[in-house]
Amino acid sequence: MKSRSKTVWLAFALGVVATTGALAQSFPTRSIRMVVPYSAGGGLDMMCRTVAERMAQAVRQPVVVDNRVGASGTIGTAAVAKSAPDGHTIHCGTNSEITLAPFVLKDVPYDAERELVPLTMGVRQVVLLVAHPSLDAPDLRTLLERTRAQRASYAHLGVGHSFHLAMAMLSAEANAPFEGVPYKGAANSVTDVLGGHIKLAMLNLAPVHQHLRDGRLKALAVFQPERSAALPDVPTVREIVGADVQAPSWFGFFAPAGLPADVRARLEQELRAALADPAVRAKLAGATMEVMGMASAEFAEIVRRERASNEALVRRFGVRPE
């Protein structure tokens, strides 16, 4: 009797494995919808479309980019979180919707920790403090010394944004009272710092890279653990103040929780393969993006740590949900 039970169980288990394997082989059965929670034309949209085009060639199904704009990226993100977990809808967004929005926005319509699973990080972006050439401080060390005597203003992308939190942390660690001026978008802050209307701005490298080359702006520090290959002569904040002050900025891929393990593995495989393609890497590198394409487990750990860090920073600096 026991022998028969074992035989039945083994047959059942093998059947499950066979069915699962068949599901992975047959996936996708229709087009994949890649939801981008911001408007077309920006750096995120460009990365998503580049990866989608390469991925479509591999899976032999259309990978359609769907820009679902609104509410600081939470509308599009919610659309993925609430969709069927069958692998045919994935999220291509930023760390803001995943690790920061739950702590700085009111009534976020999804639970990023429970309703979304990480697939892979697409790219990492350099975040830096830039200055108008007329700023009377040649480097960050000098700027901090002068800011201790007289408060300095800088442009950022909104209260509670990772750039704002990073500068608040720099102010605390260096005992230098910076005053943030929120802007609705990077384009406006770039325009104002180029015009000298505000002397400092926290920005990603992409919109200011050419201005740095032309000498219309100068870079004071990067907010990441190591120096950037794109700006090897620009120090990290840690080199100057001795504290690990970072402003994480990445684009990544997520899927609804409950996704079958084999489908999740297939999505991860195809996304990482697309990101490893030399033509894709060259295009993204040309836009000053550092291609990552890490394993989902490593990405999940980065997300976990960043979420915990952001929650602590929001509490520390008294940022209230808007």
C-alpha positions in Angstrom: 0.0 0.0 0.0 2.8 2.4 1.0 4.6 1.5 -2.3 1.5 2.3 -4.3 1.1 5.7 -2.4 4.7 6.5 -3.2 4.2 5.7 -6.8 1.1 7.9 -7.0 2.9 10.8 -5.3 5.9 10.4 -7.6 3.6 10.4 -10.6 1.8 13.5 -9.3 5.1 15.3 -8.6 6.5 14.5 -12.0 3.3 15.7 -13.6 3.6 19.0 -11.8 7.2 19.4 -12.9 6.2 18.5 -16.5 3.3 21.0 -16.5 5.5 23.7 -15.0 8.2 23.1 -17.5 5.7 23.1 -20.3 4.3 26.4 -19.0 7.8 28.0 -19.1 8.4 26.7 -22.6 5.1 28.0 -23.9 5.3 31.4 -22.2 4.6 34.0 -23.5 1.4 33.1 -25.3 0.6 36.6 -26.3 2.1 40.1 -26.2 3.8 41.3 -23.0 2.7 44.7 -21.7 5.6 46.7 -20.2 4.0 49.5 -18.1 6.1 52.6 -17.7 4.6 54.9 -15.0 5.9 58.2 -16.5 5.5 60.0 -19.9 7.3 59.0 -23.1 10.5 60.7 -24.1 12.5 60.6 -20.9 15.5 58.4 -19.9 13.3 55.8 -18.3 11.1 55.5 -21.3 14.1 55.2 -23.6 15.6 52.4 -21.5 12.3 50.5 -21.3 11.7 50.7 -25.1 15.3 49.7 -25.9 15.0 46.6 -23.7 11.4 45.8 -24.9 12.5 45.8 -28.5 15.4 43.4 -27.9 13.2 41.2 -25.6 10.5 40.9 -28.3 13.0 39.5 -30.7 13.9 36.7 -28.3 10.4 35.8 -27.1 8.8 36.1 -30.5 5.9 38.1 -29.2 5.3 41.9 -29.1 6.5 43.6 -26.0 4.4 46.7 -25.9 5.4 49.8 -23.8 2.3 51.3 -22.1 2.9 54.8 -20.5 0.5 55.0 -17.6 1.2 58.5 -16.2 0.1 60.1 -13.0 0.4 60.5 -9.2 4.1 60.4 -9.1 4.3 57.1 -10.9 1.9 55.3 -8.6 -1.0 54.9 -11.1 1.1 52.9 -13.5 2.7 50.9 -10.7 -0.7 50.1 -9.2 -1.9 48.8 -12.6 0.9 46.2 -12.6 0.4 45.3 -8.9 -3.3 44.6 -9.5 -2.9 42.7 -12.8 -3.0 39.0 -13.3 0.2 37.3 -12.2 0.8 35.5 -15.5 3.9 37.3 -16.7 2.2 39.2 -19.5 2.2 42.5 -17.5 5.5 43.8 -16.0 6.6 47.1 -14.5 9.5 49.1 -15.8 10.0 52.0 -13.4 12.2 53.7 -10.9 13.2 53.1 -7.3 10.9 56.0 -6.3 7.7 54.1 -6.8 9.1 51.0 -5.0 11.3 52.1 -2.1 10.2 55.7 -1.4 6.6 56.4 -2.4 5.1 54.3 0.5 6.8 56.7 3.0 6.4 60.1 1.4 3.0 59.9 -0.4 -0.5 59.5 1.0 -2.8 56.7 0.0 -0.4 54.8 -2.3 -2.7 52.4 -4.1 -0.5 49.3 -3.8 1.8 47.5 -1.4 5.2 47.4 -3.2 6.6 45.0 -0.7 3.8 42.4 -1.0 2.3 43.0 -4.4 5.4 43.3 -6.6 8.4 41.0 -7.0 11.8 42.1 -8.4 13.0 40.7 -11.7 16.2 42.6 -12.4 17.7 46.1 -12.1 18.0 47.6 -15.5 20.4 50.5 -15.1 21.9 52.7 -12.3 22.2 56.5 -12.8 24.8 58.8 -11.4 23.3 61.4 -9.0 25.5 64.5 -8.4 25.5 68.0 -7.0 26.2 70.5 -9.8 27.0 74.1 -9.5 26.9 77.2 -11.8 30.5 78.3 -12.6 30.0 81.6 -10.7 29.6 79.7 -7.4 32.4 81.0 -5.2 33.4 77.5 -4.1 35.6 75.3 -6.3 34.8 72.1 -4.6 32.4 70.5 -2.1 34.8 70.9 0.8 35.0 74.6 0.3 31.2 74.8 -0.2 30.5 73.1 3.1 32.9 75.5 4.9 31.1 78.5 3.5 27.6 77.0 4.0 28.3 76.7 7.7 28.7 80.5 7.8 25.9 81.2 5.3 23.0 78.9 4.3 23.1 77.8 0.6 20.1 77.0 -1.6 19.9 74.1 -4.0 17.3 72.8 -6.5 15.8 69.3 -6.0 12.9 67.4 -7.4 10.5 67.6 -4.5 10.2 67.2 -0.7 10.8 63.6 0.2 12.5 62.8 -3.1 15.7 60.7 -2.7 17.7 63.8 -3.8 16.1 65.9 -1.1 16.8 63.2 1.6 20.4 62.8 0.5 21.0 66.6 0.8 19.3 66.6 4.2 21.6 63.8 5.3 24.6 65.7 3.9 23.5 68.8 5.9 23.3 66.8 9.1 26.6 64.9 8.6 28.6 68.0 7.6 26.7 70.5 9.9 26.1 72.7 6.8 22.6 74.2 6.6 21.5 73.8 3.0 18.0 75.0 2.0 16.2 73.0 -0.6 14.0 74.6 -3.4 11.6 72.0 -4.9 11.1 71.9 -8.7 8.5 70.0 -10.6 11.0 68.5 -13.0 14.7 68.2 -13.9 14.3 70.3 -17.0 13.3 73.4 -15.0 16.0 73.0 -12.5 18.6 72.6 -15.2 17.4 75.7 -16.9 17.6 77.7 -13.7 21.0 76.5 -12.6 22.4 77.1 -16.1 21.0 80.7 -15.9 22.6 81.2 -12.5 19.1 81.8 -10.9 20.0 79.2 -8.4 23.7 78.2 -7.9 23.3 74.5 -7.0 21.1 71.5 -8.1 20.8 67.8 -7.3 20.4 66.0 -10.6 21.0 62.8 -12.5 24.0 63.0 -14.8 22.0 62.5 -18.1 20.5 66.0 -18.4 23.7 67.8 -17.5 26.4 65.6 -19.0 27.0 67.9 -22.0 26.8 71.0 -19.9 29.6 69.6 -17.7 31.7 68.9 -20.8 31.1 72.4 -22.1 32.0 74.0 -18.8 28.6 75.6 -18.3 28.2 73.7 -15.1 30.7 72.0 -12.7 30.3 68.8 -10.7 31.1 68.9 -7.0 30.4 65.3 -5.8 28.6 62.1 -6.7 26.2 60.5 -4.3 27.2 56.8 -4.6 29.6 54.4 -2.9 32.3 54.7 -5.5 33.4 57.2 -8.1 31.6 57.1 -11.4 33.4 55.8 -14.5 31.7 58.7 -16.4 33.2 61.3 -14.0 36.4 59.8 -12.6 37.7 63.1 -11.3 34.6 63.9 -9.3 34.8 62.7 -5.7 32.1 60.9 -3.8 30.5 62.6 -0.8 32.1 60.0 1.4 35.5 61.1 0.4 34.8 64.6 1.6 32.7 64.1 4.8 33.5 60.6 5.8 29.9 59.5 5.9 28.1 57.2 3.4 25.7 59.7 1.9 23.9 58.2 -1.1 21.0 59.1 -3.4 20.1 55.8 -5.1 18.7 56.2 -8.6 17.9 53.2 -10.7 15.4 51.8 -13.2 14.2 48.3 -12.7 11.7 45.6 -13.7 9.0 44.1 -11.5 6.1 41.7 -11.9 2.9 41.0 -9.9 3.4 38.8 -6.8 2.1 35.3 -7.2 3.8 34.8 -10.6 4.7 31.1 -11.2 8.3 30.5 -10.4 9.2 29.2 -13.9 7.5 32.2 -15.6 9.4 34.6 -13.2 12.6 32.8 -14.1 11.9 33.1 -17.8 11.2 36.9 -17.5 14.4 37.4 -15.5 16.3 35.4 -18.1 15.0 37.3 -21.1 15.4 40.8 -19.4 19.0 40.1 -18.4 19.8 38.7 -21.8 18.4 41.9 -23.4 20.5 44.1 -21.1 23.6 42.0 -21.9 23.2 42.6 -25.6 26.1 44.7 -26.8 23.9 47.0 -28.9 21.6 47.6 -25.9 24.5 48.3 -23.6 26.1 50.7 -26.0 22.9 52.7 -26.4 22.3 52.9 -22.7 25.9 53.8 -21.9 25.7 56.5 -24.5 22.8 58.0 -22.4 25.1 57.9 -19.3 23.3 54.9 -17.8 25.3 52.1 -16.1 23.8 48.8 -17.2 23.3 46.4 -14.3 21.1 43.3 -15.2 21.7 41.5 -11.9 20.1 38.4 -10.6 16.6 38.8 -9.0 17.8 37.7 -5.6 20.6 40.3 -5.5 18.1 42.9 -6.8 15.6 42.0 -4.1 18.1 42.5 -1.4 19.0 45.9 -2.7 15.3 46.8 -2.7 14.9 45.6 0.8 17.9 47.6 2.2 16.9 50.7 0.3 13.3 50.5 1.6 14.5 50.2 5.2 17.0 53.1 4.7 14.4 55.4 3.2 11.9 54.7 5.9 14.5 55.6 8.5 15.5 58.8 6.7 11.9 60.0 6.3 11.4 59.5 10.1 14.8 61.1 10.9 14.1 64.3 8.9 10.4 64.5 9.7 9.1 64.3 6.1 5.3 64.1 6.1 3.4 62.2 3.4 1.9 64.7 0.8 
